[in-house]
Amino acid sequence: MLASTKSGYAPVNGVEVYYAIYGKGDPIVLLHGGFGQIEMFGPVIGMLAENHTVIGVDLQAHGRTAAHDRPMTFENMATDIAELIRYLGYDKADVMGYSTGGQVAARVGIDHPEVVDRLVLASTPFSNTGWHDYNLQGMAMIGEASAEGMKQTPMYAAFAAVNPDPDNNWVKLNIQQGKLVNTPYDWSAEVPADPAGRRRLGFGPHRACREVLRTARRRCAGCAMGRLGHEPEPPRGSPRRNSLQHFHVAPARRSRARVHRREITKPCLHTGITRLSQSPEPCDGVSGLDPGTQLPTLSPNA
């Protein structure tokens, strides 16, 4: 993975949060999923760093950041991120989050919109009812009792590689993460809606493909982030269609015309980005990934 140009602990929101910076350009903050750390994004960091200042963050109790003596909540961690952006000298930054990191990013957009330029959410519902039943059943098992068994997973190996006291802190992470993901929430009333009544956060997928996740040769790193093992799209009318959880369609060799027709008839599904409007503009992201590119494999819905 690309080496950082700067890293350290930022004193924000009464705690210290670890961050690492890569590349140069417009700032974008990357927020990992549950039980992850900055390294979860793998080669995506290098792709974005070609023309962005990438700010990776280890969220509370994750990676190198301590399990602070406070509740782990999306609101607390969102304030950490907002203050980190200011601490690093930026008025605004793009914020991209995956799963747990996406929920934190959503709260940054809701609670601290003044520091957000563009907001990109992957595998992120705005209500806990947006998860499948099997997701919720898995989350219910997270806690102190899950720590020992999860030491056999790649997630623990990655955690132990960077955490100063992995044996003790892994238990704390399981406890705090378990309380976080098993606390019901519904932010639907706080998510702005467009005139058609669609819930919306951030910008539409076409602009995000070209600008937020633009790289020199791969116009849509969103494809790299999208291939995280998301489920097939639910049937029309399913409650999950109202969540911010969107689904990936793997890049395929298809004509630009076909991509165009798809994008004006249904939401862009390959980026994991909230859909704002039906746009006649084709989304280059589906065809923008170099053939044969190896994409990172991350655990889905962490």
C-alpha positions as CSV (number, residue, x, y, z in Angstrom):
1,M,0.0,0.0,0.0
2,L,1.1,3.6,-0.6
3,A,3.2,5.1,2.2
4,S,1.7,8.1,4.0
5,T,3.3,11.5,3.8
6,K,2.1,12.5,7.2
7,S,0.5,10.7,10.1
8,G,-0.2,11.2,13.8
9,Y,-2.8,11.7,16.5
10,A,-5.2,14.7,16.3
11,P,-6.5,16.2,19.5
12,V,-10.2,16.5,18.6
13,N,-13.5,16.4,20.5
14,G,-11.7,15.8,23.8
15,V,-9.9,12.6,22.4
16,E,-7.1,11.7,20.1
17,V,-7.8,10.2,16.7
18,Y,-5.2,8.6,14.4
19,Y,-5.0,9.8,10.9
20,A,-2.7,9.4,7.9
21,I,-2.3,11.5,4.8
22,Y,-1.5,10.4,1.2
23,G,-1.1,12.3,-2.0
24,K,-1.8,15.9,-2.9
25,G,-4.9,17.7,-4.2
26,D,-8.4,18.3,-3.1
27,P,-9.0,16.6,0.3
28,I,-11.1,13.5,0.7
29,V,-11.6,11.7,4.1
30,L,-11.9,7.9,4.0
31,L,-13.8,6.2,6.8
32,H,-13.4,2.4,7.1
33,G,-16.0,-0.3,8.0
34,G,-16.4,-1.9,11.4
35,F,-13.4,-3.9,12.7
36,G,-11.3,-2.2,10.0
37,Q,-8.7,0.5,9.8
38,I,-7.2,2.8,7.2
39,E,-5.5,-0.1,5.5
40,M,-8.9,-1.6,4.7
41,F,-9.1,0.6,1.6
42,G,-5.9,-1.0,0.2
43,P,-5.0,0.1,-3.4
44,V,-8.0,2.5,-3.5
45,I,-5.9,4.9,-1.5
46,G,-3.1,5.0,-4.1
47,M,-5.7,5.4,-6.9
48,L,-7.3,8.4,-5.2
49,A,-4.0,9.9,-4.1
50,E,-3.0,10.5,-7.7
51,N,-5.0,13.7,-7.6
52,H,-6.4,14.0,-4.0
53,T,-5.1,14.6,-0.5
54,V,-6.4,11.4,1.0
55,I,-7.0,11.5,4.7
56,G,-7.4,8.1,6.2
57,V,-8.8,7.8,9.7
58,D,-8.9,5.1,12.3
59,L,-12.2,5.5,14.1
60,Q,-12.7,5.1,17.8
61,A,-11.3,1.7,19.1
62,H,-10.2,0.8,15.6
63,G,-6.7,0.4,14.4
64,R,-4.4,2.8,16.2
65,T,-7.1,4.9,17.9
66,A,-7.8,4.1,21.5
67,A,-11.2,2.9,22.8
68,H,-12.0,6.2,24.4
69,D,-13.7,6.4,27.8
70,R,-17.0,7.5,26.2
71,P,-19.8,5.8,24.3
72,M,-19.0,4.9,20.8
73,T,-21.8,6.6,18.8
74,F,-22.0,7.7,15.2
75,E,-22.6,11.3,16.5
76,N,-19.4,11.3,18.6
77,M,-17.3,9.9,15.8
78,A,-18.9,12.4,13.3
79,T,-17.8,15.3,15.5
80,D,-14.3,13.7,15.6
81,I,-14.2,13.8,11.8
82,A,-15.5,17.4,11.5
83,E,-13.0,18.7,14.0
84,L,-10.2,16.7,12.3
85,I,-11.0,18.4,9.0
86,R,-10.6,21.8,10.7
87,Y,-7.5,20.6,12.7
88,L,-5.8,19.8,9.4
89,G,-6.5,23.3,8.1
90,Y,-9.4,22.6,5.7
91,D,-12.6,24.4,5.5
92,K,-14.3,21.5,3.7
93,A,-13.4,18.1,2.4
94,D,-15.1,15.3,0.5
95,V,-16.1,12.5,3.0
96,M,-16.4,8.9,1.9
97,G,-17.5,6.1,4.2
98,Y,-18.1,2.4,4.0
99,S,-20.5,0.5,6.2
100,T,-19.9,1.7,9.8
101,G,-17.7,4.5,8.3
102,G,-20.5,5.4,6.0
103,Q,-22.9,5.8,8.9
104,V,-20.3,8.1,10.5
105,A,-20.0,10.0,7.3
106,A,-23.8,10.3,7.1
107,R,-23.8,11.9,10.5
108,V,-21.0,14.3,9.5
109,G,-23.3,15.4,6.6
110,I,-26.3,15.8,8.9
111,D,-24.6,17.3,12.0
112,H,-21.7,19.2,10.4
113,P,-22.7,20.0,6.8
114,E,-20.4,23.1,6.8
115,V,-17.3,20.9,6.6
116,V,-18.5,18.6,3.8
117,D,-18.0,19.3,0.1
118,R,-19.2,16.0,-1.4
119,L,-20.5,13.0,0.6
120,V,-20.1,9.5,-0.7
121,L,-21.8,6.6,1.2
122,A,-21.3,2.9,0.5
123,S,-23.3,0.1,2.1
124,T,-24.9,2.6,4.4
125,P,-28.6,2.6,5.6
126,F,-30.0,5.7,7.2
127,S,-32.1,3.4,9.5
128,N,-31.0,0.1,11.1
129,T,-34.1,-1.4,9.5
130,G,-32.2,-1.0,6.2
131,W,-30.2,-4.1,7.0
132,H,-31.3,-7.6,6.1
133,D,-32.4,-9.8,8.9
134,Y,-29.2,-11.9,8.6
135,N,-27.1,-8.7,9.0
136,L,-29.0,-7.8,12.2
137,Q,-28.6,-11.4,13.5
138,G,-24.8,-11.2,12.9
139,M,-24.6,-7.8,14.6
140,A,-26.5,-9.2,17.6
141,M,-23.6,-11.6,18.2
142,I,-21.0,-8.9,18.5
143,G,-19.8,-8.2,22.0
144,E,-17.4,-9.3,24.6
145,A,-18.1,-13.0,23.9
146,S,-17.3,-12.6,20.2
147,A,-13.8,-11.3,20.8
148,E,-12.0,-14.6,21.2
149,G,-13.6,-16.4,18.3
150,M,-12.9,-13.4,16.0
151,K,-9.2,-13.7,16.7
152,Q,-9.1,-16.3,14.0
153,T,-10.2,-13.8,11.4
154,P,-8.2,-11.6,9.0
155,M,-9.8,-8.6,10.7
156,Y,-8.0,-9.4,14.0
157,A,-4.7,-10.0,12.2
158,A,-5.0,-6.6,10.6
159,F,-5.9,-5.0,13.9
160,A,-3.0,-6.7,15.8
161,A,-0.5,-5.5,13.1
162,V,-1.1,-1.8,14.1
163,N,-2.6,-1.7,17.5
164,P,-0.2,-1.2,20.5
165,D,-2.1,-3.7,22.8
166,P,-4.2,-5.9,20.5
167,D,-5.3,-8.5,23.1
168,N,-6.9,-6.1,25.5
169,N,-8.1,-3.5,22.9
170,W,-9.7,-6.2,20.7
171,V,-12.1,-7.0,23.5
172,K,-12.8,-3.3,24.0
173,L,-13.5,-2.9,20.3
174,N,-15.9,-5.9,20.2
175,I,-17.8,-4.5,23.2
176,Q,-18.0,-0.9,21.8
177,Q,-18.8,-2.0,18.3
178,G,-21.5,-4.4,19.5
179,K,-23.2,-1.6,21.5
180,L,-23.0,0.7,18.5
181,V,-24.5,-1.6,15.8
182,N,-27.2,-3.0,18.1
183,T,-28.6,0.4,19.1
184,P,-31.6,1.2,16.9
185,Y,-31.6,4.4,14.9
186,D,-33.6,6.1,12.2
187,W,-32.3,9.3,10.6
188,S,-34.9,9.5,7.9
189,A,-36.4,12.7,9.3
190,E,-32.9,14.3,9.3
191,V,-31.9,13.3,5.7
192,P,-32.9,16.1,3.3
193,A,-35.4,15.2,0.5
194,D,-35.5,16.6,-3.0
195,P,-38.8,18.0,-4.5
196,A,-39.8,14.5,-5.6
197,G,-39.6,13.2,-2.0
198,R,-36.5,11.1,-2.5
199,R,-34.1,11.0,0.5
200,R,-30.8,12.5,-0.5
201,L,-27.3,13.1,0.8
202,G,-24.4,14.3,-1.2
203,F,-24.2,14.6,-5.0
204,G,-25.5,12.4,-7.7
205,P,-23.5,9.4,-8.9
206,H,-22.4,10.8,-12.3
207,R,-20.6,13.8,-10.7
208,A,-19.2,11.6,-8.0
209,C,-17.9,9.1,-10.6
210,R,-16.0,11.8,-12.5
211,E,-14.9,14.1,-9.7
212,V,-15.1,12.6,-6.2
213,L,-13.5,9.3,-7.1
214,R,-11.8,10.3,-10.3
215,T,-8.3,8.9,-11.0
216,A,-5.9,9.5,-13.8
217,R,-6.7,6.3,-15.7
218,R,-9.6,4.8,-13.8
219,R,-12.4,7.3,-14.0
220,C,-14.4,5.6,-11.3
221,A,-12.7,4.2,-8.2
222,G,-16.2,3.7,-7.0
223,C,-16.2,0.5,-8.9
224,A,-13.3,-0.6,-6.8
225,M,-15.2,0.3,-3.6
226,G,-18.4,-1.2,-5.0
227,R,-17.2,-4.7,-5.3
228,L,-17.6,-5.5,-1.7
229,G,-20.0,-8.4,-2.0
230,H,-23.2,-6.4,-1.9
231,E,-26.4,-8.4,-2.3
232,P,-28.6,-8.3,-5.4
233,E,-31.0,-5.3,-5.7
234,P,-34.2,-5.9,-3.6
235,P,-37.6,-6.1,-5.3
236,R,-39.3,-2.9,-6.2
237,G,-41.4,-1.8,-3.2
238,S,-39.1,-3.4,-0.7
239,P,-38.4,-1.2,2.4
240,R,-34.7,-1.3,1.7
241,R,-35.2,0.6,-1.5
242,N,-35.7,3.6,0.8
243,S,-32.4,3.2,2.5
244,L,-29.0,4.6,1.5
245,Q,-27.8,1.1,1.0
246,H,-27.2,0.7,-2.8
247,F,-25.9,-2.2,-4.7
248,H,-23.0,-3.0,-7.0
249,V,-23.3,-4.1,-10.6
250,A,-19.9,-5.5,-11.6
251,P,-18.3,-3.7,-14.6
252,A,-19.0,-5.5,-17.8
253,R,-18.2,-5.0,-21.4
254,R,-21.2,-3.3,-22.6
255,S,-21.8,-0.5,-25.1
256,R,-21.9,3.1,-23.9
257,A,-25.4,3.4,-25.4
258,R,-26.6,0.6,-23.2
259,V,-25.0,2.2,-20.1
260,H,-26.7,5.4,-21.1
261,R,-30.1,3.8,-21.3
262,R,-29.6,2.0,-18.0
263,E,-28.7,5.2,-16.2
264,I,-31.7,7.2,-17.4
265,T,-34.2,4.5,-16.4
266,K,-32.9,3.4,-12.9
267,P,-30.4,4.5,-10.3
268,C,-26.7,4.1,-10.7
269,L,-26.0,1.0,-8.7
270,H,-22.3,0.4,-9.2
271,T,-20.9,3.2,-7.0
272,G,-22.8,2.7,-3.7
273,I,-23.7,6.4,-3.9
274,T,-27.1,7.9,-3.1
275,R,-29.2,8.5,-6.1
276,L,-30.5,12.1,-6.4
277,S,-32.2,12.3,-9.8
278,Q,-32.8,10.6,-13.1
279,S,-30.1,12.1,-15.3
280,P,-29.7,11.7,-19.1
281,E,-26.0,11.9,-18.7
282,P,-24.2,8.5,-19.1
283,C,-22.2,7.3,-16.2
284,D,-18.6,6.6,-17.3
285,G,-17.9,4.6,-14.2
286,V,-19.2,1.3,-15.5
287,S,-16.8,1.4,-18.5
288,G,-14.1,3.5,-16.8
289,L,-12.1,0.7,-15.1
290,D,-9.1,-0.7,-16.9
291,P,-9.6,-4.3,-18.1
292,G,-8.1,-6.9,-15.8
293,T,-7.8,-4.5,-12.9
294,Q,-7.5,-6.4,-9.6
295,L,-9.9,-4.9,-7.1
296,P,-9.6,-5.2,-3.3
297,T,-11.7,-7.7,-1.4
298,L,-13.2,-6.4,1.8
299,S,-15.7,-8.0,4.2
300,P,-19.2,-6.9,3.3
301,N,-21.5,-4.9,5.6
302,A,-18.9,-4.7,8.4
